């Protein structure tokens, strides 16, 4: 079995920068049964999926001026799981509200829709209403390593380690999660690669090993532009989707999950799985595993609209409505955690001695920001599924990518597309 620190991983780390994809196909491992394709992945709008609202230039969280995203993808190995060796299907995604050049705080908010998960940094966020530096997202067992990596990077860059925000979802079906393959160095590498512009989606970065509504999931992003009076603003959302029950999935209002409830469910590749693993994958896409609503989702909402921390708490709650549009009811074992921030001037750091004065939007003006957040969250989650490709991981476990032709057929059937 290939070493998790093999050259293949190094190539994928270099390839997945979160700044647009170069056409390149990499065979992951001999006999793996699949290949990781690094290319310009289609997005939901490319398939004709209708969404409300006007997206920004990149339709990504990076449409909020100054925001940068960086990603490191770790993929190696195939076949039976050997803890500490692989197979590895994981990574790190970071969002930097003010980019790599500043450690200045941003006003921030938080909403715990369902607490079966972890997002660090809530004590000072909820007391002071601010967040600092990179926001890291990875797998459940990488929280400490990502936290340490952010601290190390900020200490080197700015002379003092910040109190990071690190969030997680569980990728243990596809990934050797108990092997702790994410290291602090991976978080640092993701930060160093952070850029503005287009953001790679699907099974990349922290989303590499994730499952969303029974299909391959991962990273997705979207944005909305809006005006309040004479002022233009942007709302951007990035998600790491690893949640949802197949049966309830709705896309653009169409019951996609119900239509595909018994097809393309997770299964075991019989050529790679140990004896006794069932059900085996079949060519007709039938006989997969029905799992309950479990997993998690991390949602990060950024905006340049001037909002107080109290308003950002309210904004974070609205993102949950975008998740609900896809049919989610936030199941008992799903950790659904939402962070919001504003890049507008006016954040008061905990150690400031001179108050920062800034005028947030009046509460009566904030509805357009709420609406944009719901719309962008819905599209970001859909983009995560559309971009993700079929992946086979530990013990031959296989999760199918959302079949694009079937999605278009269903949307047309329910008159969500033209003839």
C-alpha positions in Angstrom: 0.0 0.0 0.0 1.3 3.4 -0.9 2.7 5.6 1.9 0.3 8.4 2.8 3.1 10.8 2.3 3.7 9.6 -1.2 4.5 11.8 -4.2 0.9 11.3 -5.4 -0.2 13.3 -2.3 2.4 15.9 -2.9 1.1 16.3 -6.5 -2.5 16.6 -5.4 -1.5 19.1 -2.7 0.1 21.3 -5.4 -2.8 20.8 -7.7 -5.6 21.7 -5.3 -4.9 25.4 -4.5 -8.5 26.6 -4.4 -7.8 29.1 -7.3 -9.3 27.3 -10.3 -8.3 23.9 -11.7 -5.9 22.9 -14.4 -6.9 20.1 -16.8 -5.0 17.2 -15.4 -5.8 13.5 -14.6 -3.9 11.6 -11.9 -4.0 7.9 -11.3 -4.1 7.6 -7.6 -2.8 4.1 -7.0 -2.3 1.0 -9.0 -5.4 -1.1 -8.8 -7.4 1.6 -7.1 -10.3 1.4 -9.5 -10.7 5.1 -9.9 -8.8 8.3 -10.7 -8.9 11.8 -9.3 -9.6 14.2 -12.1 -8.4 17.8 -11.5 -10.3 19.8 -14.1 -12.9 22.6 -14.5 -15.7 20.8 -12.8 -19.3 21.7 -13.8 -21.3 23.7 -11.4 -25.1 23.5 -10.7 -25.8 26.5 -13.0 -23.9 24.8 -15.8 -26.5 22.0 -15.7 -29.3 24.6 -15.8 -30.3 24.3 -12.2 -32.4 27.4 -11.4 -31.6 29.6 -8.4 -32.9 32.9 -7.1 -30.7 35.9 -6.8 -27.7 37.4 -8.6 -24.3 35.7 -8.1 -21.1 37.6 -7.9 -18.2 37.4 -10.5 -16.9 34.0 -9.2 -20.1 32.9 -7.5 -17.9 32.1 -4.5 -17.2 33.3 -1.0 -14.1 35.0 -2.5 -16.5 37.6 -4.2 -16.4 39.3 -0.8 -13.4 41.6 -1.2 -10.3 40.4 0.6 -11.5 36.9 1.4 -9.1 34.1 0.3 -9.5 30.3 0.3 -6.8 27.7 0.3 -7.0 23.9 0.1 -4.8 20.8 0.5 -6.1 17.4 -0.7 -4.6 14.1 0.6 -5.4 11.0 -1.4 -3.4 7.7 -1.4 -3.9 4.0 -1.2 -6.7 1.5 -2.0 -8.3 -1.6 -0.7 -8.4 -2.8 2.9 -8.1 -0.3 5.7 -4.8 -0.4 7.7 -4.9 2.2 10.4 -2.0 4.6 10.0 -1.3 3.6 6.4 -4.6 4.2 4.6 -6.4 4.4 2.3 -6.3 8.2 2.8 -9.1 10.5 1.5 -9.0 13.7 3.4 -7.5 17.2 3.5 -7.8 20.8 4.8 -9.8 23.9 3.6 -9.1 27.3 5.0 -11.1 30.6 4.7 -9.2 33.8 5.5 -11.7 36.7 6.0 -8.9 39.3 5.5 -6.5 37.3 3.5 -3.0 36.3 4.5 -1.8 39.8 5.0 -3.8 40.8 8.0 -4.6 39.4 11.5 -7.1 42.1 12.2 -10.3 40.7 13.7 -13.7 40.7 12.0 -17.1 40.9 13.6 -18.4 37.4 13.7 -21.5 35.3 14.7 -22.3 31.7 15.3 -25.3 29.3 15.2 -25.4 25.8 16.6 -28.2 24.2 14.6 -27.3 20.7 15.9 -24.3 20.3 18.2 -23.0 16.8 17.3 -19.8 18.3 16.0 -17.0 20.7 16.9 -16.0 24.3 16.0 -13.4 25.8 18.2 -13.1 29.4 19.4 -16.7 29.9 20.5 -15.9 31.2 24.0 -14.2 34.4 22.7 -16.4 34.7 19.7 -19.6 34.7 21.8 -18.1 37.0 24.4 -16.5 39.6 22.2 -18.2 38.9 18.9 -15.0 38.7 16.8 -13.0 36.1 15.0 -9.3 36.2 14.0 -7.3 34.9 11.0 -7.8 31.6 9.1 -10.9 29.5 9.6 -9.8 25.9 9.2 -12.1 23.0 8.1 -11.0 19.3 8.0 -12.0 15.9 9.4 -13.1 15.2 13.0 -9.7 13.8 14.1 -7.8 16.7 12.6 -9.2 19.5 14.8 -6.1 19.7 17.0 -3.7 19.5 14.1 -5.4 22.3 12.1 -5.7 24.4 15.3 -2.0 24.0 15.9 -1.1 24.7 12.3 -3.1 28.0 12.3 -1.4 29.0 15.5 2.1 28.2 14.2 1.4 30.1 11.0 0.0 33.2 12.7 2.9 33.2 15.2 5.4 33.2 12.4 3.6 35.7 10.3 2.4 38.2 12.9 4.5 37.5 15.9 1.7 36.2 18.1 -0.4 33.0 17.8 -4.2 33.7 17.5 -7.0 31.6 19.0 -8.1 29.8 15.9 -11.4 28.6 14.6 -11.2 25.0 13.5 -14.2 23.0 12.4 -14.8 19.4 11.4 -17.0 16.8 9.7 -16.4 13.0 9.8 -14.9 11.2 6.8 -14.4 7.8 8.3 -16.3 5.8 5.7 -13.8 6.7 2.9 -10.8 7.8 4.9 -8.4 6.2 7.4 -9.6 8.7 10.0 -7.9 7.0 12.9 -4.6 7.2 11.1 -4.4 11.0 11.8 -3.0 11.8 8.3 -3.7 15.5 8.6 -0.8 17.4 10.2 -0.2 21.0 11.2 2.0 21.4 8.2 -1.0 20.6 5.9 -3.0 23.5 7.5 0.0 25.8 7.0 0.3 24.7 3.4 -3.4 25.4 2.8 -3.0 28.9 4.3 0.0 29.6 2.1 -1.9 28.6 -1.0 -4.9 30.7 -0.1 -6.0 33.1 -2.9 -9.0 35.0 -4.1 -10.9 34.1 -7.3 -12.5 30.8 -8.3 -12.6 28.1 -5.6 -12.2 24.3 -6.3 -15.3 22.4 -5.2 -16.4 18.8 -4.6 -14.0 16.2 -3.2 -11.2 18.5 -2.5 -9.6 19.9 0.7 -11.4 19.2 3.9 -14.3 17.9 1.7 -12.3 15.1 0.1 -13.8 12.2 2.0 -17.3 13.6 2.7 -20.8 12.3 1.8 -23.8 14.7 1.2 -27.4 13.3 1.0 -26.0 9.9 0.2 -24.0 11.2 -2.8 -20.4 12.2 -2.8 -20.1 15.6 -1.2 -17.5 18.0 0.0 -16.7 21.7 -0.6 -19.2 24.0 -2.3 -19.5 27.8 -2.5 -21.7 30.5 -4.0 -22.4 34.2 -3.6 -25.0 36.9 -4.0 -24.8 40.6 -4.8 -27.4 43.0 -3.4 -28.0 46.7 -2.9 -29.4 48.4 0.2 -30.2 51.9 -0.9 -27.3 53.3 -2.8 -24.8 50.8 -1.3 -23.8 47.5 -3.1 -22.9 44.5 -0.9 -21.9 40.9 -1.3 -22.7 37.8 0.6 -20.6 34.6 0.1 -21.0 31.1 1.5 -18.6 28.1 1.7 -19.8 24.7 2.9 -18.2 21.4 3.8 -21.2 19.1 3.3 -21.2 15.7 4.9 -24.9 15.5 6.0 -28.4 14.6 4.9 -30.6 11.6 4.2 -31.0 10.6 0.6 -34.8 10.3 0.6 -35.4 13.9 1.6 -33.0 15.6 -0.9 -34.6 18.3 -3.0 -32.9 20.4 -5.6 -34.6 23.5 -7.0 -37.7 22.1 -5.3 -37.7 18.8 -7.2 -37.7 15.6 -5.1 -34.4 14.3 -6.4 -33.8 12.1 -3.4 -37.2 10.4 -3.7 -36.6 9.8 -7.4 -33.1 8.3 -6.7 -33.9 6.7 -3.3 -32.8 3.2 -4.3 -30.1 4.0 -6.9 -26.4 4.9 -6.6 -26.3 4.5 -2.9 -23.0 3.8 -1.1 -21.7 0.2 -1.6 -18.5 -1.8 -1.5 -16.3 -2.4 -4.6 -16.1 -6.2 -4.7 -12.6 -6.1 -6.2 -11.3 -4.0 -3.3 -13.4 -4.8 -0.3 -12.4 -7.4 2.3 -14.6 -10.6 2.3 -18.0 -10.2 3.8 -18.5 -6.5 3.0 -21.9 -5.9 1.6 -23.7 -4.9 -0.3 -21.4 -5.1 -3.3 -21.5 -2.4 -5.9 -23.5 -3.4 -9.1 -23.3 -2.0 -12.6 -27.0 -1.0 -12.4 -26.3 1.2 -9.4 -28.8 -0.7 -7.2 -28.5 -2.4 -3.8 -26.5 0.3 -1.9 -26.6 1.1 1.8 -29.4 3.2 3.2 -28.0 5.2 6.1 -29.7 7.4 8.6 -29.2 11.2 8.6 -25.7 11.4 10.0 -22.6 13.3 9.3 -22.3 17.0 9.6 -22.1 20.3 7.7 -20.0 23.3 8.3 -21.3 26.6 6.8 -19.2 29.7 6.6 -21.0 33.0 5.6 -19.0 36.1 4.8 -20.2 39.6 3.8 -18.9 43.1 3.4 -22.1 44.5 4.7 -21.5 46.3 8.0 -23.1 44.1 10.7 -22.7 43.9 14.4 -22.0 40.5 16.1 -25.6 40.3 17.2 -26.8 40.8 13.6 -24.2 38.2 12.5 -25.6 35.7 14.9 -29.0 36.3 13.2 -27.4 35.9 9.8 -25.9 32.6 10.8 -29.3 31.3 11.7 -30.6 32.2 8.2 -28.0 29.9 6.6 -29.8 27.0 8.2 -32.8 27.9 6.0 -30.7 27.4 2.9 -29.8 23.9 4.2 -33.5 23.2 4.8 -34.3 24.1 1.2 -32.5 20.9 0.2 -34.7 18.9 2.5 -32.5 18.6 5.6 -34.1 18.3 9.0 -30.7 18.4 10.8 -30.8 14.8 12.1 -29.8 13.9 15.7 -26.3 12.8 14.9 -25.5 15.5 12.4 -23.2 18.3 13.6 -24.6 21.4 11.8 -22.5 24.4 12.7 -22.5 27.9 11.1 -20.1 30.8 11.3 -20.7 34.2 9.9 -18.4 37.2 9.6 -18.3 40.8 8.2 -15.2 42.3 6.7 -16.5 45.8 7.1 -14.5 48.0 9.5 -15.7 48.1 13.1 -14.6 45.0 14.9 -13.5 45.6 18.5 -10.6 43.4 19.5 -10.7 42.0 23.1 -7.5 43.9 24.0 -8.4 47.2 22.4 -8.3 50.3 24.6 -9.8 52.7 22.0 -13.3 51.9 20.8 -13.9 51.3 17.1 -16.9 53.3 15.9 -18.8 52.0 13.0 -22.4 52.1 12.0 -24.0 48.8 11.3 -27.0 48.4 9.0 -30.3 49.2 10.7 -32.2 46.1 11.5 -35.0 47.2 9.3 -32.6 47.1 6.3 -31.1 43.7 6.8 -33.7 41.5 5.1 -31.8 41.6 1.7 -28.7 40.2 3.5 -30.8 37.5 5.1 -32.4 36.6 1.7 -29.0 36.5 0.0 -27.6 34.2 2.7 -30.4 31.6 2.3 -30.0 31.7 -1.5 -26.2 31.4 -1.5 -26.3 28.5 1.1 -28.7 26.5 -1.0 -26.6 26.9 -4.1 -23.3 26.2 -2.3 -24.5 22.9 -1.1 -25.8 22.0 -4.5 -22.5 22.9 -6.1 -20.7 20.6 -3.6 -22.7 17.6 -4.9 -22.6 18.6 -8.6 -18.8 19.0 -8.5 -18.0 15.9 -6.5 -17.1 12.7 -8.4 -17.5 9.0 -7.5 -14.9 8.0 -5.0 -13.8 4.6 -3.6 -11.9 4.6 -0.3 -11.2 2.5 2.7 -12.3 -1.2 2.4 -13.5 -0.5 -1.1 -16.3 1.7 0.2 -17.7 3.6 -2.8 -19.8 6.7 -2.8 -21.3 7.8 -6.1 -21.2 11.3 -7.5 -24.6 12.9 -8.2 -25.5 11.7 -11.7 -25.8 14.8 -13.8 -28.0 13.4 -16.5 -30.4 12.0 -14.0 -30.5 15.3 -12.2 -31.4 17.2 -15.4 -34.0 14.6 -16.2 -35.7 14.9 -12.8 -35.6 18.7 -12.9 -37.2 18.6 -16.4 -39.8 16.1 -15.2 -40.9 18.5 -12.4 -40.8 21.5 -14.8 -37.8 23.1 -13.1 -36.0 23.3 -16.5 -37.1 24.2 -20.0 -38.1 21.5 -22.5 
